[in-house]
Each structure stands twice: as structure tokens, then as C-alpha cells.
Amino acid sequence: MKRFFRTNMGAALLNMLMAYVVFMVSRFAFFFENYATFAPDMSWGLALSMLKGSLVFDTSALLYINSLYLVLMLLPWGRKEVPGFHRFLKWLFVVINSIGVALNLGDAVYVAYTGRRSTVTVFSEFVNENNIASIFLTEFVNHWYLVLLFVVIVALMWLCYRTPDKCVWGKRWRYYVAQTVTLLVLAPLAIIGIRGSATAGTRPITISNANEYVNRPIEGTLVLNTPFSIIRSIGKKVFVTPDYMSMEEMRRTYEPIITPVNDSLTTSQKKNVVVIIVESMGKEYIGSLNPDLEGGKYKGYMPFMDSLLTKSLTFEYTFANGRISMDAMPSVLSGIPMMVEPFFLTPASLNDVGGLPKMLKPRGYFSAFFHGGHNISMGFSAFAHAIGYEKYFGLNEYCDSPKYGGMDDFDGKWAIWDEPFLQYTLDEIEKFKQPFLVSMFTASSHHPYHIPEQYVGKITSEPGNQPIYKCVRYTDMALRKFFERASKQPWFNNTIFVLVADHTNQNEHAFYKTEQGLYSIPIIFYTPDGSIKPGMMKNVIAQQTDITPTLMHILGYDKPYVAFGCDLLSTPAEKTWAFNYNNGVYQYFKGDLMLQFDGTKSIALYRFKTDPLLKQNLVGKLPEQAALEHQLKALIQQYMYRMNTNNLVLRSK
């Protein structure tokens, strides 16, 4: 046996086993970095199932990334058996597997913000961020222990790498026979390993197959590894139109064409519209939206938002359609939810797209978008232009204003601090002719969770344990100052304000760590003149994509348009619904049910209103499941069909 492990085949086997070990070590690091997410529901049975699944995905990934190494190691060519060539193979093996480990450890941090393993689009996600090196450096410092672990893993791979002895087989013909036979045996085994199955007729495993080994979609991130997720998404068509049903049946079941309603809520007055997308404003942070938390004593971290809610309309169940910032703009402003990948990062982003500014411009509305980041940051300016915003105000425009501190007001990572930028926004709004549509995207309640120096020690996260709490308190203060000043302007009483989060962020309470809570955000409509009656609409399910249809109703828009949402003011509560996509699983809320569907079959069904922690999976036990699944399939098919055929707007005949 010792003689075998001194051969090319034996050395390659030992080195591949070492690669399995380091991938598994990085998975344990992934688990402990996100311990609060995974540990509460972990059991021995689940752990064994996840271990089984992780070996399947690690086998596929390791064979992908080490294929060149294995071919070169086992190539039956005697002249390559020299020290120099094997030094090259050692470098190749250590470097390629070190990259794999680095990606896994990086996602151990990043998964908290996305809820999934990174795919190939991650390379496009930050392509326009000028500060990405600074962000990475901050993460290296904050997670020094993962950096240290990476260094130790790389060092051990280098030290433990097995280099074969020269000509241990003695006669040369034995070398050629052994190498050739090994390659011939390895080839089909590698194909099986990469595909994830030896069963004929099955499709190669993909990201969504991780859900077979877990109870919750978020747990699939622990089964997967990042190299697999990136490799399996390279060159893949993001939107594939399924054939769940005929086109006629699809249209009968679900059609994303909104036909406007004119009723007593409709105003003939051309009201201004201000849509504020607040970075990371999870529903958990607002005390009045959580009356049952901590025995009714929970106060939250956004007192101004609590006060505004007493004068605003909101809804009992409110959801984001995505988990990252670039998912929010299409959802809120165009009624396009995130499905599979962020819309900005797909070829469909070049489709004809509608939205609030395009619909309101013929009615005489001027439109402007404000975001304090670099003007090309996150693709916001490109999308704003695509849907018809006439002006874009970003970091460049802010720095041109002599009234403010320019780059001295930059947070060092992402954008201008919220307080000065919101005041700058008011300066510009005061110049606009009514009616206007203004949309703004705040930035300060964001990782790495800093606040301006003058507030350090004055604004804290206490009594909570999450660093973001001090940031949302700061943003809440900035919004209070914005509204205090705005209330003195002549346009204020003639304005509809919409406040909505882009996504959730750090969570402390158990509910907000569930697949329901991870998408729970506030959606607020406020009219200073009281034209929209304040209160909470009970049993209504609302989502970001409902904002455009609801606004169009209030404003008396009279033409049909495409939006994957509904008008919350004219749709009966039992017909409202919400959708989001979670790590390969489609989630659909309607009535009191939440369905999870992996694209092929339903994997979970919960009564989310009475089972908020999603403990009782009722899949296959309720007669309502069939209808719910059929509706979700029609929604998915409509979305994919319209993305692939450039039908996101209605065309005049």
C-alpha cells in the first residue's frame, strides 16, 4: 500500500482527499460564521443529510476545478516525470483549491446579505463599485479569523501535498499501462461525480438540488459550495420559460396586466409622489409593527417611523421581493420582482421596461432619482435612465454643491451620509415644478455599520446586539429632519409619500430568521392632507411590486400596464399575494398559506399567519395546495415568457 501511495495515482488520490477535507473545513467555518441561522433547527438527522449532500456537491466542484491537475498527473507520458513538472503540478493544485477555499470563506460572510451562495453574476454585481478594494479590506480586518484560517489551510495544503516518487513502478511498460488504465477508469467516474448521479436520463445536479437535503432553503447554502454555484451558473440562460401549462391556461390563471380602477379613492389632482427606498429597514426595527415582541415591551430602533405610522396606511403582511439592494428598484418602481438572478445582471435588463416615470411623464410629471453613491453604483443610474427618470442626482452632483462638505460627507465605503444627502435632496426638490416624481435611495444603514463621527457614542445599538441598530437609528433621525423641513414647503401637503425598505438585514428575533421573516419589511403610504386614510389593512398581503399599481390607482392613471403585483386599495384581502425567490426556491404567499416550490415540486407549505416560525410543514396535506401551486406556476411561466420575449410593456396596436 505504501508503494501505491508513492505512485502518481496514489499521490493524486491522497491530494484529492486533502481537497475534500479543506472544503469541509471551510463549510464548518461557514456554519459557525452563521451559527444563529443554522444552529436552532439543527438535528443529527438533518446534519447527516446535509453531510451527504455536501459530499455530492463537493465531489462535483472538486472534479471541475481539479480536472486539469488530474489529467496532467495521470497522463501516460514518461518525459513529464521530472521534478520541475511536479513542482508545477503542486502549484497548480494548491492555487486552484486555495481559490475555492477563499470563495467558500468569502461567502460565509456574504451569505448574510444575500441568503444564497454566490453565482457567476457576483462578478458583475460590484463591477461599478470604485470602493470595492476598501470594502474587502474592511472585511479582512473584521473577519481576521477567517483570513487566518485561510492562511493555515493554504499552508497545510502546501506542506501535506504528496509528490509521487519517480519511476516507482520499475519497468516503463507498467507505468504506461497503470496511467492509461487509471485515466480510462477515472473518466466515467469523473463524469458521474460532476453530474452528481450515475442514473441514466437524469439531469446534472444544479443549485436547486441542494434543497433535497435540507428542511429550509437557507440551509441549502450550507450544503452547497461556492465554486460549484459559480461554475454551474456560467453560460446558463437565466430565464428559461417552463411549459407548466398551455399559454391559454397560463393567461387564464395569471396575467400581469393591470387594468386601472377609478373610484372614490382616485384623485383628479396631480399629486406629487416621493418614493423613499430605505436601505436595510427591516420590519423588525420598527416597534409599532411588532406589538407582540418581548411581551409587548419592544420599542424598536426607529421612533420617527413609529410616529409616521400613526398617520400612514400600512398592511399587516408586507414583504420584499428580493434580498439585495439592486432587487428593490425594479420591484418598487416597475413592478418587476427578482426571480433567479437580479434583473440588473441579466440580459433581460436590455428589454423595454416601464415604470412610474414613464407612465407619469405624459401627465406632465417631472422625475428625478437621488442616491448618494457613485453615479454608476449598483447599476441604479442605468436603470433609472431606462425607466424614464429625467434627472439623476448622485455623488457627483452632491460634490458640486458648495453648500455641503463634498467628499468629507462620504461614509468611506458606499455613499454620502443620509443626513446631509437628504437635506441636499430637499434643496433640489424645492427647484422642481409641480407635479413631480422623486425617488430616493438611502445608504447609511448598511454594512460595515458605521455612523458619522459626531454621533459616535451618542447614537448606539443598545439594548440590542446587532451593529446595524445604531445605523437605522441614525437613518431614522435623518428621515425625521427631512420630514420636518419638508413639512414647511408649499408642495408638502400635495404629496404622496411612500416609504419602503429595499431588503432586511441583521436580525435578532426568531421570527425574523425564518423564510418569512427574512423578507418582512415595512411598506408605508403617507399623505399629509389625509387623503389616504391612515391605519393598518388587516389580512392584506403586500409586496414591493404592489407599490406601482397602488400609486397608479390613487393618481387616476387610466391605461393598462404590466406589473407583477396588484393594487392594494381595490384588491380584496383574500386575493392579495406576495412572491420572493430564496436560494433556488420560489415562495408564494396567499390567504394564510406560504408555499415553497423548487421549480418542479412543492417542498413545503405553511399556515404562515398562525405558524409564524414555520414549524409545521403541511405539504401534501391540504386541498388548497394544488390551486396555490397552479397559480405560482402560472406566475413563473408568465415572468419567464415576458422576459424572454421582451414583453414587459404593453405595445400599442
MIBAZA-161063 format. One record per residue (C-alpha): residue number from 1; chain; z, x, y. Coordinates in steps of 0.05 Angstrom, whole numbers, plus 5000, padded with zeros to 4 digits. Layout:
% residues N
- NUM A Z X Y
...
//
This chain:
% residues 653
- 1 A 5000 5000 5000
- 2 A 5016 5057 5048
- 3 A 4947 5085 5034
- 4 A 4915 5017 5052
- 5 A 4950 5014 5120
- 6 A 4922 5083 5136
- 7 A 4852 5056 5129
- 8 A 4811 5021 5183
- 9 A 4823 4953 5150
- 10 A 4898 4964 5143
- 11 A 4905 4990 5214
- 12 A 4865 4932 5242
- 13 A 4909 4883 5204
- 14 A 4974 4914 5230
- 15 A 4947 4915 5301
- 16 A 4927 4842 5298
- 17 A 4995 4824 5271
- 18 A 5025 4860 5330
- 19 A 4980 4818 5376
- 20 A 5008 4755 5344
- 21 A 5078 4780 5358
- 22 A 5066 4796 5432
- 23 A 5032 4728 5443
- 24 A 5092 4694 5411
- 25 A 5139 4735 5454
- 26 A 5101 4712 5516
- 27 A 5107 4640 5490
- 28 A 5183 4647 5485
- 29 A 5182 4673 5557
- 30 A 5141 4612 5576
- 31 A 5193 4567 5543
- 32 A 5254 4599 5576
- 33 A 5220 4601 5644
- 34 A 5211 4526 5638
- 35 A 5274 4513 5598
- 36 A 5293 4450 5636
- 37 A 5226 4419 5620
- 38 A 5224 4433 5545
- 39 A 5296 4440 5521
- 40 A 5323 4369 5530
- 41 A 5275 4339 5479
- 42 A 5270 4398 5432
- 43 A 5289 4390 5359
- 44 A 5279 4432 5297
- 45 A 5224 4386 5272
- 46 A 5188 4390 5339
- 47 A 5198 4465 5343
- 48 A 5167 4475 5273
- 49 A 5108 4430 5291
- 50 A 5097 4469 5356
- 51 A 5102 4535 5318
- 52 A 5049 4512 5270
- 53 A 5004 4491 5327
- 54 A 5015 4554 5367
- 55 A 4993 4596 5307
- 56 A 4928 4556 5304
- 57 A 4913 4567 5378
- 58 A 4936 4639 5378
- 59 A 4891 4654 5319
- 60 A 4832 4625 5357
- 61 A 4847 4662 5421
- 62 A 4863 4729 5388
- 63 A 4799 4727 5347
- 64 A 4760 4711 5410
- 65 A 4788 4767 5452
- 66 A 4792 4819 5396
- 67 A 4724 4805 5365
- 68 A 4692 4868 5395
- 69 A 4751 4911 5374
- 70 A 4748 4885 5302
- 71 A 4673 4894 5296
- 72 A 4677 4965 5322
- 73 A 4737 4982 5278
- 74 A 4704 4955 5215
- 75 A 4633 4977 5229
- 76 A 4609 5018 5169
- 77 A 4586 5079 5208
- 78 A 4616 5144 5187
- 79 A 4599 5182 5252
- 80 A 4646 5138 5292
- 81 A 4707 5161 5252
- 82 A 4727 5214 5303
- 83 A 4790 5218 5347
- 84 A 4752 5203 5412
- 85 A 4724 5137 5386
- 86 A 4792 5114 5361
- 87 A 4824 5132 5427
- 88 A 4772 5085 5459
- 89 A 4790 5030 5408
- 90 A 4863 5039 5424
- 91 A 4850 5030 5499
- 92 A 4805 4970 5485
- 93 A 4857 4936 5442
- 94 A 4916 4948 5488
- 95 A 4878 4929 5552
- 96 A 4847 4865 5526
- 97 A 4912 4840 5495
- 98 A 4952 4861 5556
- 99 A 4906 4816 5598
- 100 A 4920 4759 5550
- 101 A 4995 4770 5556
- 102 A 4990 4774 5632
- 103 A 4954 4707 5634
- 104 A 5007 4675 5590
- 105 A 5064 4702 5632
- 106 A 5029 4682 5696
- 107 A 5022 4611 5671
- 108 A 5095 4610 5653
- 109 A 5106 4606 5728
- 110 A 5044 4567 5750
- 111 A 5052 4511 5699
- 112 A 5110 4484 5740
- 113 A 5059 4465 5794
- 114 A 5001 4442 5752
- 115 A 5032 4414 5689
- 116 A 4979 4448 5646
- 117 A 4952 4515 5623
- 118 A 4901 4546 5670
- 119 A 4827 4536 5654
- 120 A 4766 4574 5679
- 121 A 4770 4535 5745
- 122 A 4832 4574 5763
- 123 A 4785 4630 5787
- 124 A 4754 4581 5836
- 125 A 4818 4548 5857
- 126 A 4841 4606 5901
- 127 A 4774 4637 5918
- 128 A 4781 4619 5992
- 129 A 4854 4639 6000
- 130 A 4859 4701 6043
- 131 A 4933 4708 6027
- 132 A 4928 4707 5951
- 133 A 4949 4780 5944
- 134 A 5012 4766 5985
- 135 A 5027 4705 5942
- 136 A 5020 4744 5878
- 137 A 5064 4799 5906
- 138 A 5118 4749 5923
- 139 A 5114 4721 5853
- 140 A 5120 4790 5823
- 141 A 5184 4801 5863
- 142 A 5213 4732 5848
- 143 A 5198 4738 5774
- 144 A 5212 4812 5766
- 145 A 5239 4799 5696
- 146 A 5171 4774 5673
- 147 A 5138 4835 5703
- 148 A 5188 4879 5667
- 149 A 5175 4841 5602
- 150 A 5100 4853 5612
- 151 A 5111 4927 5621
- 152 A 5154 4931 5559
- 153 A 5103 4892 5518
- 154 A 5046 4937 5540
- 155 A 5086 5000 5526
- 156 A 5105 4975 5457
- 157 A 5033 4957 5441
- 158 A 5012 5028 5461
- 159 A 5068 5061 5421
- 160 A 5062 5016 5359
- 161 A 4986 5017 5356
- 162 A 4963 5041 5288
- 163 A 4905 5090 5287
- 164 A 4873 5098 5218
- 165 A 4872 5166 5184
- 166 A 4804 5200 5176
- 167 A 4768 5191 5110
- 168 A 4829 5167 5071
- 169 A 4782 5135 5020
- 170 A 4757 5202 4998
- 171 A 4685 5193 4977
- 172 A 4640 5166 5032
- 173 A 4608 5111 4990
- 174 A 4676 5078 4982
- 175 A 4683 5078 5058
- 176 A 4617 5042 5068
- 177 A 4630 4992 5013
- 178 A 4700 4976 5038
- 179 A 4679 4969 5111
- 180 A 4619 4926 5093
- 181 A 4657 4880 5046
- 182 A 4713 4872 5097
- 183 A 4664 4853 5151
- 184 A 4629 4803 5106
- 185 A 4695 4771 5087
- 186 A 4722 4772 5158
- 187 A 4661 4739 5189
- 188 A 4670 4669 5158
- 189 A 4746 4675 5164
- 190 A 4739 4691 5238
- 191 A 4693 4631 5248
- 192 A 4745 4586 5214
- 193 A 4800 4616 5256
- 194 A 4762 4608 5321
- 195 A 4743 4536 5304
- 196 A 4814 4521 5282
- 197 A 4793 4488 5218
- 198 A 4757 4502 5152
- 199 A 4737 4429 5144
- 200 A 4663 4417 5148
- 201 A 4639 4368 5200
- 202 A 4698 4377 5247
- 203 A 4691 4399 5319
- 204 A 4722 4464 5342
- 205 A 4792 4455 5368
- 206 A 4797 4445 5443
- 207 A 4854 4440 5493
- 208 A 4869 4367 5477
- 209 A 4883 4383 5404
- 210 A 4950 4413 5425
- 211 A 4976 4342 5432
- 212 A 4973 4334 5356
- 213 A 5034 4380 5350
- 214 A 5078 4351 5405
- 215 A 5111 4287 5429
- 216 A 5095 4294 5503
- 217 A 5032 4321 5537
- 218 A 5071 4372 5578
- 219 A 5096 4402 5512
- 220 A 5024 4418 5495
- 221 A 5027 4474 5546
- 222 A 5077 4509 5501
- 223 A 5031 4503 5440
- 224 A 4970 4529 5477
- 225 A 4959 4598 5505
- 226 A 4922 4613 5570
- 227 A 4866 4657 5542
- 228 A 4846 4600 5495
- 229 A 4847 4549 5553
- 230 A 4803 4594 5596
- 231 A 4755 4613 5541
- 232 A 4746 4542 5515
- 233 A 4731 4516 5585
- 234 A 4677 4568 5602
- 235 A 4609 4536 5609
- 236 A 4635 4468 5588
- 237 A 4609 4407 5623
- 238 A 4669 4378 5658
- 239 A 4646 4307 5657
- 240 A 4617 4281 5592
- 241 A 4601 4207 5591
- 242 A 4632 4177 5528
- 243 A 4600 4119 5490
- 244 A 4662 4077 5480
- 245 A 4622 4014 5494
- 246 A 4555 3990 5519
- 247 A 4541 3995 5593
- 248 A 4543 3919 5599
- 249 A 4611 3916 5566
- 250 A 4636 3974 5609
- 251 A 4616 3936 5672
- 252 A 4647 3872 5648
- 253 A 4712 3907 5633
- 254 A 4718 3951 5694
- 255 A 4674 3961 5755
- 256 A 4699 4006 5812
- 257 A 4663 3967 5865
- 258 A 4710 3938 5916
- 259 A 4689 3873 5949
- 260 A 4728 3865 6014
- 261 A 4775 3807 6025
- 262 A 4784 3775 6093
- 263 A 4848 3734 6101
- 264 A 4908 3726 6146
- 265 A 4925 3800 6137
- 266 A 4858 3823 6163
- 267 A 4857 3844 6236
- 268 A 4797 3839 6282
- 269 A 4829 3891 6326
- 270 A 4804 3962 6317
- 271 A 4869 3995 6300
- 272 A 4875 4070 6297
- 273 A 4890 4100 6229
- 274 A 4934 4160 6217
- 275 A 4940 4184 6145
- 276 A 4993 4237 6134
- 277 A 4990 4273 6066
- 278 A 5057 4307 6059
- 279 A 5059 4368 6016
- 280 A 5103 4360 5954
- 281 A 5141 4298 5979
- 282 A 5164 4274 5911
- 283 A 5195 4205 5907
- 284 A 5259 4238 5883
- 285 A 5272 4268 5951
- 286 A 5279 4201 5987
- 287 A 5347 4169 5978
- 288 A 5328 4097 5992
- 289 A 5275 4099 5937
- 290 A 5329 4119 5887
- 291 A 5385 4068 5895
- 292 A 5410 4077 5824
- 293 A 5414 4154 5822
- 294 A 5482 4186 5818
- 295 A 5518 4120 5814
- 296 A 5486 4094 5878
- 297 A 5512 4153 5919
- 298 A 5448 4193 5921
- 299 A 5425 4205 5993
- 300 A 5363 4248 5981
- 301 A 5337 4300 6029
- 302 A 5292 4263 6078
- 303 A 5335 4219 6124
- 304 A 5278 4206 6172
- 305 A 5234 4180 6116
- 306 A 5292 4134 6096
- 307 A 5295 4107 6166
- 308 A 5220 4097 6170
- 309 A 5221 4059 6104
- 310 A 5264 4005 6135
- 311 A 5205 3989 6180
- 312 A 5149 4000 6129
- 313 A 5114 3969 6070
- 314 A 5120 4005 6003
- 315 A 5114 3988 5930
- 316 A 5161 3991 5871
- 317 A 5120 4037 5826
- 318 A 5079 4090 5863
- 319 A 5040 4147 5833
- 320 A 4998 4208 5849
- 321 A 4932 4215 5813
- 322 A 4939 4290 5805
- 323 A 4987 4348 5804
- 324 A 4958 4397 5855
- 325 A 4941 4393 5929
- 326 A 4866 4393 5921
- 327 A 4871 4330 5877
- 328 A 4901 4289 5935
- 329 A 4845 4288 5987
- 330 A 4792 4255 5943
- 331 A 4844 4206 5916
- 332 A 4874 4186 5982
- 333 A 4813 4187 6027
- 334 A 4756 4169 5980
- 335 A 4788 4132 5921
- 336 A 4767 4186 5872
- 337 A 4823 4206 5823
- 338 A 4828 4272 5788
- 339 A 4801 4269 5717
- 340 A 4798 4332 5672
- 341 A 4789 4381 5730
- 342 A 4800 4379 5806
- 343 A 4740 4344 5837
- 344 A 4730 4402 5887
- 345 A 4718 4451 5829
- 346 A 4666 4411 5792
- 347 A 4590 4405 5803
- 348 A 4602 4332 5819
- 349 A 4632 4354 5886
- 350 A 4559 4360 5909
- 351 A 4548 4286 5896
- 352 A 4542 4236 5952
- 353 A 4613 4216 5968
- 354 A 4641 4161 6011
- 355 A 4708 4156 6044
- 356 A 4747 4130 6104
- 357 A 4709 4168 6159
- 358 A 4640 4148 6134
- 359 A 4659 4075 6128
- 360 A 4694 4072 6195
- 361 A 4643 4111 6237
- 362 A 4594 4053 6243
- 363 A 4651 4013 6273
- 364 A 4660 4064 6329
- 365 A 4716 4106 6299
- 366 A 4722 4180 6317
- 367 A 4751 4220 6259
- 368 A 4788 4286 6254
- 369 A 4825 4324 6199
- 370 A 4884 4371 6210
- 371 A 4911 4424 6164
- 372 A 4948 4486 6187
- 373 A 4920 4533 6134
- 374 A 4860 4579 6137
- 375 A 4799 4537 6153
- 376 A 4768 4547 6084
- 377 A 4834 4540 6048
- 378 A 4834 4497 5984
- 379 A 4765 4471 6000
- 380 A 4794 4420 6048
- 381 A 4745 4433 6105
- 382 A 4685 4427 6059
- 383 A 4708 4360 6031
- 384 A 4727 4335 6100
- 385 A 4657 4350 6124
- 386 A 4626 4318 6062
- 387 A 4661 4251 6073
- 388 A 4644 4249 6147
- 389 A 4702 4277 6188
- 390 A 4673 4296 6256
- 391 A 4724 4349 6273
- 392 A 4767 4396 6232
- 393 A 4828 4429 6262
- 394 A 4857 4487 6222
- 395 A 4890 4554 6233
- 396 A 4832 4580 6276
- 397 A 4836 4522 6325
- 398 A 4912 4526 6328
- 399 A 4910 4600 6345
- 400 A 4861 4585 6401
- 401 A 4913 4542 6436
- 402 A 4952 4583 6488
- 403 A 5008 4532 6485
- 404 A 5033 4556 6417
- 405 A 5050 4621 6383
- 406 A 4987 4631 6343
- 407 A 4998 4674 6281
- 408 A 5071 4681 6300
- 409 A 5078 4609 6275
- 410 A 5044 4626 6209
- 411 A 5090 4620 6149
- 412 A 5063 4684 6120
- 413 A 5032 4652 6058
- 414 A 4997 4586 6069
- 415 A 4995 4555 6138
- 416 A 5026 4543 6206
- 417 A 5097 4515 6201
- 418 A 5097 4439 6202
- 419 A 5139 4431 6265
- 420 A 5092 4466 6314
- 421 A 5028 4444 6278
- 422 A 5047 4371 6281
- 423 A 5061 4378 6355
- 424 A 4993 4412 6363
- 425 A 4962 4353 6325
- 426 A 4992 4305 6377
- 427 A 4963 4347 6433
- 428 A 4894 4337 6404
- 429 A 4903 4264 6387
- 430 A 4920 4250 6459
- 431 A 4850 4272 6477
- 432 A 4816 4225 6428
- 433 A 4784 4160 6449
- 434 A 4808 4099 6410
- 435 A 4796 4076 6357
- 436 A 4806 4140 6316
- 437 A 4819 4160 6245
- 438 A 4864 4221 6239
- 439 A 4884 4252 6173
- 440 A 4933 4310 6168
- 441 A 4959 4351 6110
- 442 A 5027 4384 6119
- 443 A 5042 4451 6086
- 444 A 5113 4476 6094
- 445 A 5146 4441 6035
- 446 A 5111 4489 5988
- 447 A 5126 4549 5945
- 448 A 5154 4601 5959
- 449 A 5202 4552 5992
- 450 A 5215 4586 6058
- 451 A 5232 4555 6125
- 452 A 5226 4584 6196
- 453 A 5276 4638 6212
- 454 A 5310 4598 6266
- 455 A 5330 4545 6215
- 456 A 5356 4592 6160
- 457 A 5428 4573 6147
- 458 A 5422 4510 6188
- 459 A 5377 4473 6140
- 460 A 5399 4482 6068
- 461 A 5385 4454 5999
- 462 A 5457 4433 5988
- 463 A 5483 4396 5950
- 464 A 5422 4403 5905
- 465 A 5400 4462 5863
- 466 A 5325 4465 5880
- 467 A 5299 4512 5934
- 468 A 5248 4461 5957
- 469 A 5302 4414 5983
- 470 A 5312 4455 6047
- 471 A 5236 4454 6056
- 472 A 5229 4379 6051
- 473 A 5288 4372 6099
- 474 A 5250 4417 6148
- 475 A 5186 4376 6140
- 476 A 5226 4312 6148
- 477 A 5253 4339 6214
- 478 A 5182 4358 6236
- 479 A 5158 4287 6220
- 480 A 5216 4257 6259
- 481 A 5197 4298 6320
- 482 A 5124 4278 6311
- 483 A 5140 4204 6310
- 484 A 5190 4209 6367
- 485 A 5137 4238 6412
- 486 A 5080 4194 6385
- 487 A 5121 4131 6398
- 488 A 5115 4145 6473
- 489 A 5039 4148 6470
- 490 A 4995 4088 6491
- 491 A 4958 4089 6425
- 492 A 5021 4086 6381
- 493 A 5031 4011 6375
- 494 A 4957 4001 6358
- 495 A 4961 4048 6298
- 496 A 4968 4041 6223
- 497 A 5006 4100 6194
- 498 A 5001 4117 6120
- 499 A 5048 4169 6091
- 500 A 5037 4194 6021
- 501 A 5052 4257 5981
- 502 A 4998 4300 5951
- 503 A 5039 4310 5887
- 504 A 5110 4321 5863
- 505 A 5145 4388 5858
- 506 A 5212 4414 5835
- 507 A 5255 4360 5801
- 508 A 5328 4355 5785
- 509 A 5340 4287 5754
- 510 A 5318 4269 5683
- 511 A 5272 4212 5703
- 512 A 5230 4257 5747
- 513 A 5217 4305 5690
- 514 A 5183 4252 5648
- 515 A 5108 4239 5646
- 516 A 5121 4180 5692
- 517 A 5168 4217 5740
- 518 A 5122 4277 5746
- 519 A 5073 4233 5783
- 520 A 5122 4189 5822
- 521 A 5110 4195 5897
- 522 A 5122 4151 5958
- 523 A 5065 4110 5987
- 524 A 5083 4081 6055
- 525 A 5046 4036 6105
- 526 A 5077 4032 6174
- 527 A 5054 3992 6235
- 528 A 5097 3999 6297
- 529 A 5075 3929 6320
- 530 A 5099 3898 6255
- 531 A 5031 3871 6236
- 532 A 5044 3894 6165
- 533 A 5108 3861 6142
- 534 A 5160 3913 6121
- 535 A 5192 3912 6053
- 536 A 5181 3933 5981
- 537 A 5129 3895 5939
- 538 A 5165 3886 5873
- 539 A 5129 3899 5807
- 540 A 5068 3926 5843
- 541 A 5038 3990 5814
- 542 A 5007 4033 5868
- 543 A 4969 4098 5867
- 544 A 4935 4144 5917
- 545 A 4867 4114 5903
- 546 A 4892 4046 5927
- 547 A 4902 4071 5998
- 548 A 4829 4067 6020
- 549 A 4818 3996 5992
- 550 A 4883 3972 6024
- 551 A 4865 4001 6092
- 552 A 4796 3972 6089
- 553 A 4826 3903 6077
- 554 A 4873 3909 6137
- 555 A 4816 3934 6181
- 556 A 4769 3878 6162
- 557 A 4716 3921 6130
- 558 A 4662 3875 6104
- 559 A 4617 3915 6058
- 560 A 4626 3931 5984
- 561 A 4640 4004 5966
- 562 A 4661 4047 5907
- 563 A 4734 4065 5897
- 564 A 4775 4075 5833
- 565 A 4833 4034 5859
- 566 A 4850 3966 5885
- 567 A 4870 3930 5949
- 568 A 4945 3925 5941
- 569 A 4951 3867 5990
- 570 A 4904 3820 5955
- 571 A 4912 3841 5882
- 572 A 4965 3803 5841
- 573 A 5022 3849 5819
- 574 A 5005 3840 5745
- 575 A 4934 3865 5758
- 576 A 4953 3928 5795
- 577 A 4948 3992 5756
- 578 A 4951 4068 5761
- 579 A 4917 4126 5727
- 580 A 4930 4200 5720
- 581 A 4908 4257 5675
- 582 A 4961 4300 5643
- 583 A 4944 4362 5603
- 584 A 4887 4332 5562
- 585 A 4918 4262 5561
- 586 A 4896 4201 5602
- 587 A 4955 4160 5627
- 588 A 4946 4087 5646
- 589 A 4999 4042 5677
- 590 A 4991 3967 5678
- 591 A 5041 3910 5674
- 592 A 5103 3941 5644
- 593 A 5065 3987 5598
- 594 A 5044 4060 5602
- 595 A 4990 4082 5553
- 596 A 4974 4154 5535
- 597 A 4905 4165 5506
- 598 A 4875 4232 5485
- 599 A 4803 4212 5492
- 600 A 4798 4190 5420
- 601 A 4860 4152 5403
- 602 A 4924 4126 5435
- 603 A 4982 4173 5423
- 604 A 5038 4137 5459
- 605 A 5056 4070 5490
- 606 A 5119 4057 5530
- 607 A 5151 4000 5568
- 608 A 5160 4046 5627
- 609 A 5198 3997 5671
- 610 A 5254 3985 5622
- 611 A 5248 4052 5585
- 612 A 5243 4099 5645
- 613 A 5259 4162 5604
- 614 A 5202 4143 5555
- 615 A 5245 4148 5493
- 616 A 5214 4093 5451
- 617 A 5142 4104 5432
- 618 A 5112 4035 5415
- 619 A 5042 4058 5397
- 620 A 5013 4013 5344
- 621 A 5069 3963 5351
- 622 A 5048 3918 5409
- 623 A 4989 3870 5411
- 624 A 4976 3888 5484
- 625 A 4955 3958 5464
- 626 A 4884 3940 5445
- 627 A 4868 3908 5512
- 628 A 4900 3965 5551
- 629 A 4862 4017 5512
- 630 A 4796 3980 5523
- 631 A 4809 3977 5598
- 632 A 4825 4051 5600
- 633 A 4762 4069 5561
- 634 A 4720 4029 5609
- 635 A 4753 4065 5668
- 636 A 4739 4134 5637
- 637 A 4668 4116 5619
- 638 A 4654 4089 5689
- 639 A 4683 4151 5721
- 640 A 4642 4199 5678
- 641 A 4579 4158 5685
- 642 A 4584 4155 5760
- 643 A 4600 4229 5765
- 644 A 4541 4249 5722
- 645 A 4491 4202 5755
- 646 A 4512 4213 5828
- 647 A 4535 4141 5836
- 648 A 4599 4149 5877
- 649 A 4569 4109 5934
- 650 A 4530 4044 5936
- 651 A 4458 4053 5957
- 652 A 4421 4003 5999
- 653 A 4366 3968 5961
//
